[in-house]
Amino acid sequence: MRQFQEMPMLFKLIKRPEPSKSMVFLSPVIALILTLLSGVILFQLLGVDPMEALYAFFIEPLTSRYGWGELGVKATPLILIAVALSIGFRAGVWNIGAEGQLTLGAICGGGIALLFYDVEAFWVLPLMIVAGIAGGMLWAGIPALLRTRFNANEILTSLMLTYVATLLLSLLVHGPWRDPDGFNFPESRIFNDAATLPVILEGTRLHMGWIFALALVVGAWVLMSRTIIGFQVKVVGEAPAAARYAGFSVNKVIWLALMLSGGAAGLAGLVEVSGPIGQLLPTISPGYGFTAIIVAFVGRLHPVGVLFAGLLLALSYLGGESAQISMNLPLAVTGVFQGLLLFFLLASDVLIQYQLVRRSSPSAVTQ
Amino acid sequence: MTKSFPGVLANEKVNLTVQQGEVHALLGENGAGKSTLVKMIYGILRADSGEIRWQGNVVDIHSPAFARSLGIAMVFQHFSLFDSLTVFENIVLGMDVRDTSNLRDEIGEISTRYGLPLDPDRHVYTLSVGERQRIEIIRCLLQHPKLLVMDEPTSVLTPQEVEKLFETLQRLSSEGMSILYISHKLDEIKALCQRATILRGGKVVDCVDIESETASSLATKMMGEELAASSPKQPNTHGELRLEVNDLNLDAEDEFGIPLRHIQLQAKAGEILGIAGVAGNGQDELLSAISGESVSGDNASVVINGLESGKLGPNQRRMLGLASIPEERLGHGAVPGMTLESNGFLTAFRRLGLLSHGFIQSRASRDFAKTVIDRFDVKANGEQATASSLSGGNLQKFIVGREISQNPELLVVSQPTWGVDAGAAQTIHEALRDLATNGTAVVVISQDTDELMKISDRLGAICGGVVSPFYPTSSLGIEQVGLLMAGASIDASVSGDAHVV
């Protein structure tokens, strides 16, 4: 009979009797520290002074009032999307296509701005906001319909629709929506003042969208912790059979999750084109819809956590630009840092359910 | 041997001796430390202190593989089988040796010698629980063990299957194999075992010869106090009709489900209606059809309190007075990662008005959870403890308590005491009886025939998605219940005056 030889290891993982509450909060911190350590090694290998690079990446962007404003500008779409995505993730609805819903929001909201480009009226901006939200919802409605009617996996359908959306935007700005006085550049007209979000902090680009993001954080917090809707979302995500037993409709929750995240992503798209960008371009987002997925997980799928995680990831965008300008580092450093952070976070999350124990002590081996 | 877990001393200086060729019972309530002890014997857990001697020599059993190489085999309460593979494939997967050339012959030989008939090419999902258990036993016997450990093997078997299992075990012990038999069913232990070690609260209370003990003296030692005799039955069959199921047909939702066919049953206020049956014969489907988790196309197929409700959802049925308790506690009856407060709210929010304009009334929800915890003596770390942190028995007490505290007029419950210790089972049985006495119609679906014989007023069985007629429990013997569970008709054998509903 073959003998099972155990590997001589110093530590082993043991399942905790109850998930650790402190680890839920510590895990992102551990992940951040490991990301920074990896950054040091990475910069060392690139032949760059790590301390200088980390300063350029994480500190320099925040040394001016303008920099803080930019942090809010970048964090706004991330927080808007991630707050709504995390509600869906808690329900087990994996909307990966927020980038596409963001694009559709920009197209629909921006379309209104272009339609009324010569109208200076107070109702243009609200109409754009409604159109932006509706556009995102429409785009998220397709995966919702496919999932609830045909049980098609929303991860695939929502992701694929992203590419359709970005091509649609490209088609529009190269064709019918191209600025007639724009020397044939693939850009739309610049929106007029009535179609532009007002700036809320003098001397920066920080705009009204930041207020929307904060309002959504508060609204989502109340929704998830105090209302029957949030309760249903959590039960459906954690125990679908128990949800059925309690009389909650899984399909309704799927629709709710996708409408919320689609609408929020659409709003984020509209906020981008009527805020910092001010017109429609072939590319309007440096991957906010995808980065928001990282934001949602780093923020522990909790609205307040998402607020802080959104600021952190926004900093990674600013840091990438700053490191490129001051140290000639490639912009891809941003993507590397974002990827490392998610990677380490998912790895650290094992400590929520398991604990490290020295092997020498006689204790339980998990079955 | 001593073994402690954080916060609990699971085994305290426990001694256990098993002789060759003996069937030795390990007796105790859930939580008494039986599982911890056998897990140490089988190398899954390691003792904090103490030693194990195997055939006179001190051994350090550090892994199940090492235990198997010594000649110790174990049949677990929960089987580890792959439904979509065949019997043969499952056995090969569980073997330490990879040489499978003679395996088929060996399986055939063992199954004929010990009366364990099995077709090696059938898929596991087509087998009954009893047949699945045979796979596990054959798996063990293939290793020619000297000690066979069996953890609560009869909890899911029909009386006939239990009898067959006992024949097999007696033959094995007559050939010199030692068997360590874990159970809290006293009559089984009386029938099968020679000696018993009794555990209570992690300590050995006594080691006795079964011959000189009665079932009640064993029970006293196990529980530590005299068990109150269960309240005498006062069948009340004149109450008003609370539940009527009329020719209910429901197709299975997936390929492993059981379609329900022509289900006909009635439950009246004040009675406990028992539905026996071996696992996987449509119990889950029947419960869902009554609770509203599955809706029928025919509104008249389920009538609750006189109202046709076949097309209504669970909460509408709750408002008509229905409460239901599914078999699966974690993940169905309760959400594992949520607090008891939230789990109380889960089914009670409509009937008890714990919701105001869509907002959860957290104070009222907390009070409700506290009430249930106090009233049903649920051992938990307050109402903020997560459901998954409770032991099976305590969680079941909480779930049963949650439904009963909503004062239902009709309660449908599946497997109320599955995997629950004798003390909690007693609490639950009394609660169900009290509920019926106070005028609720109670339907109990269970695989535990003894339980149904004890608490139900009328009894029937479900087999292959078809429900038998119901008979007064007092007119039925255990044999006849076994026949009903196997789908046979017993009309001729029941005394003529028993009225059939």
Interface residues (C-beta under 8 A of the other chain):
Chain A: M1 R2 Q3 F4 E6 P17 E18 P19 R226 T227 I228 I229 F231 K234 V235 E238 A239 A241 A242 R244 Y245 A246 G247 P362 S363 A364 V365 Q367
Chain B: F5 P6 I44 L45 R46 A47 D48 H62 S63 A65 F66 R68 S69 D96 V97 S291 G292 E293 G313 P314 N315 Q316 R318 S324 P326 E328 G331 H332 G333 A334 V335 P336 G337 M338 S342 F345 L346 T347 F349 R350 L355 G358 F359 I360 S362 T386 S388 S389
